[in-house]
Amino acid sequence: MPNSNDIDMLIDDVIKLEGDYSNHPADRGGPTRWGVTETVARAHGYAGDMRHFPRENAAAIYKDKYWLRPGFDQIARHATDIAAELFDTGINMGTRTATGFLQRALNALNRNGRDYGDISVDCEIGRKTLAALEAFLRKRGPQGKTVLLKAIEALQGAHYIKLAETRPANQAFLYGWLANRIG
């Protein structure tokens, strides 16, 4: 089971990847610091200029909004690498999208229900999603984690390409998304 240092390391990695202040004209998020958009910062009580948004505030938001609330900490009890991927994907695409990728992958890998029953793709970590993950890992073992991670990343990559196809301005970010967010 990961300890608090594990999530702190994941947060440090994301903050390094996201970098300091940016306000890219093609980014719908607008002013961003440490990867936290102005809208998210405001929703968490920050009223200042985003150029001065404290790193500690970003870390607190990441831990609460992108780790604890969606239940990725519960996934980490079974598969830390899967939880880390969901955390990063959730930051970039939304936690519901990340959870949906997990649920879709688990359903596709259950051998037509022979290993465990299909679960609803409700984009929430609940009892049934955790039970399906546990059953998958029991059946497939350590290699199963690798395969499940690849399935989640494949869905993520397809989503990025669709974003670039449907909104040409996103092509400015596609290379970086594929290079830095997958694998």
DONU-106548 format. One record per residue (C-alpha): residue in one letter; x, y, z. Coordinates in pm, whole numbers. Each point is the difference from the previous one (the first is absolute). Example, Ala and Ser with C-alpha at 12.3 -4.5 7.8 and 13.67 -1.06 7.14 Angstrom:
2
{code: a, X: 1230, Y: -450, Z: 780}
{code: s, X: 137, Y: 344, Z: -66}
END
This chain:
183
{code: m, X: 0, Y: 0, Z: 0}
{code: p, X: 148, Y: 336, Z: -94}
{code: n, X: 73, Y: 246, Z: 273}
{code: s, X: -41, Y: 376, Z: -3}
{code: n, X: 351, Y: 37, Z: -143}
{code: d, X: -111, Y: -188, Z: -314}
{code: i, X: -273, Y: 252, Z: -82}
{code: d, X: 237, Y: 282, Z: 87}
{code: m, X: 250, Y: -140, Z: -253}
{code: l, X: -274, Y: -28, Z: -265}
{code: i, X: -100, Y: 360, Z: 67}
{code: d, X: 364, Y: 115, Z: -27}
{code: d, X: 31, Y: -182, Z: -334}
{code: v, X: -317, Y: 164, Z: -135}
{code: i, X: 107, Y: 345, Z: 113}
{code: k, X: 340, Y: -46, Z: -168}
{code: l, X: -171, Y: -116, Z: -319}
{code: e, X: -258, Y: 279, Z: 0}
{code: g, X: 252, Y: 270, Z: 81}
{code: d, X: -48, Y: 350, Z: 132}
{code: y, X: -234, Y: 265, Z: -141}
{code: s, X: -146, Y: -24, Z: -349}
{code: n, X: -278, Y: 162, Z: -196}
{code: h, X: 15, Y: -167, Z: -342}
{code: p, X: -247, Y: 153, Z: -249}
{code: a, X: -118, Y: -345, Z: -116}
{code: d, X: -58, Y: -126, Z: 355}
{code: r, X: -364, Y: 39, Z: 103}
{code: g, X: 112, Y: -18, Z: 363}
{code: g, X: 137, Y: 353, Z: -16}
{code: p, X: 255, Y: 112, Z: 260}
{code: t, X: 155, Y: -303, Z: 167}
{code: r, X: 271, Y: -54, Z: 258}
{code: w, X: 142, Y: -335, Z: 107}
{code: g, X: -263, Y: -155, Z: -231}
{code: v, X: -292, Y: 147, Z: 195}
{code: t, X: -234, Y: 215, Z: -204}
{code: e, X: -129, Y: 331, Z: 126}
{code: t, X: -354, Y: -142, Z: 17}
{code: v, X: 111, Y: -287, Z: 225}
{code: a, X: 212, Y: 231, Z: 217}
{code: r, X: -296, Y: 237, Z: 45}
{code: a, X: -231, Y: -290, Z: 87}
{code: h, X: 246, Y: -82, Z: 279}
{code: g, X: 3, Y: 353, Z: 140}
{code: y, X: 302, Y: 156, Z: -172}
{code: a, X: -75, Y: 359, Z: -103}
{code: g, X: 344, Y: 130, Z: -101}
{code: d, X: 189, Y: 28, Z: -325}
{code: m, X: 74, Y: -347, Z: -142}
{code: r, X: 364, Y: 100, Z: -51}
{code: h, X: 28, Y: -17, Z: 382}
{code: f, X: -214, Y: -309, Z: 66}
{code: p, X: 186, Y: -189, Z: 275}
{code: r, X: 142, Y: -343, Z: -71}
{code: e, X: -137, Y: -124, Z: 333}
{code: n, X: -353, Y: 91, Z: -112}
{code: a, X: 51, Y: -195, Z: -322}
{code: a, X: 124, Y: -304, Z: 195}
{code: a, X: -303, Y: 13, Z: 232}
{code: i, X: -238, Y: 20, Z: -297}
{code: y, X: 170, Y: -292, Z: -173}
{code: k, X: -21, Y: -218, Z: 311}
{code: d, X: -364, Y: 79, Z: 73}
{code: k, X: -158, Y: 44, Z: -344}
{code: y, X: 204, Y: -246, Z: -204}
{code: w, X: 95, Y: -272, Z: 253}
{code: l, X: -233, Y: -27, Z: 297}
{code: r, X: -338, Y: 115, Z: -140}
{code: p, X: 0, Y: -229, Z: -304}
{code: g, X: 122, Y: -295, Z: 211}
{code: f, X: 333, Y: -56, Z: -172}
{code: d, X: 149, Y: -55, Z: 344}
{code: q, X: -222, Y: -310, Z: 20}
{code: i, X: 135, Y: -122, Z: -335}
{code: a, X: 354, Y: 53, Z: 134}
{code: r, X: -63, Y: -259, Z: 271}
{code: h, X: -12, Y: -259, Z: -279}
{code: a, X: 214, Y: 147, Z: -279}
{code: t, X: 208, Y: 311, Z: 59}
{code: d, X: 103, Y: 32, Z: -365}
{code: i, X: -363, Y: -9, Z: -116}
{code: a, X: -93, Y: 260, Z: 264}
{code: a, X: 288, Y: 223, Z: -108}
{code: e, X: -117, Y: -16, Z: -362}
{code: l, X: -359, Y: 78, Z: 97}
{code: f, X: 124, Y: 294, Z: 208}
{code: d, X: 197, Y: 148, Z: -289}
{code: t, X: -276, Y: -68, Z: -253}
{code: g, X: -256, Y: 150, Z: 237}
{code: i, X: 198, Y: 321, Z: 27}
{code: n, X: 26, Y: 30, Z: -377}
{code: m, X: -343, Y: -131, Z: -107}
{code: g, X: -215, Y: -6, Z: 311}
{code: t, X: -27, Y: -269, Z: 264}
{code: r, X: -328, Y: -134, Z: -139}
{code: t, X: 162, Y: -58, Z: -339}
{code: a, X: 295, Y: -177, Z: 164}
{code: t, X: -233, Y: -220, Z: 205}
{code: g, X: -203, Y: -79, Z: -311}
{code: f, X: 318, Y: -118, Z: -173}
{code: l, X: 67, Y: -239, Z: 291}
{code: q, X: -356, Y: -133, Z: -3}
{code: r, X: -5, Y: -45, Z: -378}
{code: a, X: 335, Y: -182, Z: 9}
{code: l, X: -114, Y: -230, Z: 282}
{code: n, X: -314, Y: -88, Z: -196}
{code: a, X: 194, Y: -68, Z: -318}
{code: l, X: 247, Y: -223, Z: 186}
{code: n, X: -247, Y: -218, Z: 192}
{code: r, X: -17, Y: -267, Z: -273}
{code: n, X: -372, Y: 49, Z: -65}
{code: g, X: -81, Y: -14, Z: 370}
{code: r, X: 183, Y: -327, Z: 72}
{code: d, X: 243, Y: 164, Z: 244}
{code: y, X: -246, Y: 248, Z: 155}
{code: g, X: -315, Y: 175, Z: -109}
{code: d, X: -15, Y: 319, Z: -201}
{code: i, X: -23, Y: 316, Z: 203}
{code: s, X: -190, Y: 314, Z: -80}
{code: v, X: 212, Y: 271, Z: -160}
{code: d, X: -132, Y: 263, Z: 239}
{code: c, X: 339, Y: 175, Z: 29}
{code: e, X: 9, Y: -40, Z: 378}
{code: i, X: 221, Y: -223, Z: 214}
{code: g, X: -234, Y: -209, Z: 207}
{code: r, X: -33, Y: -344, Z: 150}
{code: k, X: -61, Y: -175, Z: -334}
{code: t, X: 293, Y: 167, Z: -176}
{code: l, X: 233, Y: -92, Z: 285}
{code: a, X: -132, Y: -360, Z: 0}
{code: a, X: 55, Y: -28, Z: -376}
{code: l, X: 355, Y: 134, Z: 37}
{code: e, X: 72, Y: -246, Z: 280}
{code: a, X: -140, Y: -291, Z: -204}
{code: f, X: 200, Y: 103, Z: -307}
{code: l, X: 324, Y: 27, Z: 198}
{code: r, X: -62, Y: -335, Z: 173}
{code: k, X: -59, Y: -168, Z: -336}
{code: r, X: 277, Y: 172, Z: -199}
{code: g, X: 264, Y: 78, Z: 264}
{code: p, X: 291, Y: 241, Z: -51}
{code: q, X: -12, Y: -19, Z: -379}
{code: g, X: -367, Y: 94, Z: 21}
{code: k, X: 94, Y: 336, Z: 150}
{code: t, X: 220, Y: 69, Z: -300}
{code: v, X: -272, Y: -99, Z: -246}
{code: l, X: -267, Y: 203, Z: 182}
{code: l, X: 230, Y: 302, Z: 2}
{code: k, X: 58, Y: -38, Z: -375}
{code: a, X: -376, Y: -19, Z: -60}
{code: i, X: -60, Y: 318, Z: 200}
{code: e, X: 281, Y: 178, Z: -184}
{code: a, X: -137, Y: -115, Z: -338}
{code: l, X: -337, Y: 155, Z: 85}
{code: q, X: 177, Y: 315, Z: 115}
{code: g, X: 202, Y: 26, Z: -321}
{code: a, X: -308, Y: -48, Z: -217}
{code: h, X: -174, Y: 274, Z: 200}
{code: y, X: 289, Y: 243, Z: -56}
{code: i, X: -4, Y: -62, Z: -373}
{code: k, X: -376, Y: 53, Z: -10}
{code: l, X: 46, Y: 331, Z: 185}
{code: a, X: 252, Y: 114, Z: -260}
{code: e, X: -222, Y: -113, Z: -287}
{code: t, X: -312, Y: 173, Z: 129}
{code: r, X: 169, Y: 323, Z: 113}
{code: p, X: 299, Y: 93, Z: -216}
{code: a, X: 132, Y: 238, Z: 268}
{code: n, X: 69, Y: -310, Z: 213}
{code: q, X: 259, Y: -111, Z: -253}
{code: a, X: 233, Y: 246, Z: 177}
{code: f, X: -9, Y: -238, Z: 300}
{code: l, X: -33, Y: -346, Z: -159}
{code: y, X: 372, Y: -76, Z: -29}
{code: g, X: 62, Y: 93, Z: 364}
{code: w, X: -302, Y: -194, Z: 121}
{code: l, X: 115, Y: -314, Z: -177}
{code: a, X: 366, Y: 47, Z: 100}
{code: n, X: -56, Y: 92, Z: 364}
{code: r, X: -333, Y: -147, Z: 107}
{code: i, X: 10, Y: -354, Z: -138}
{code: g, X: 242, Y: -268, Z: 110}
END
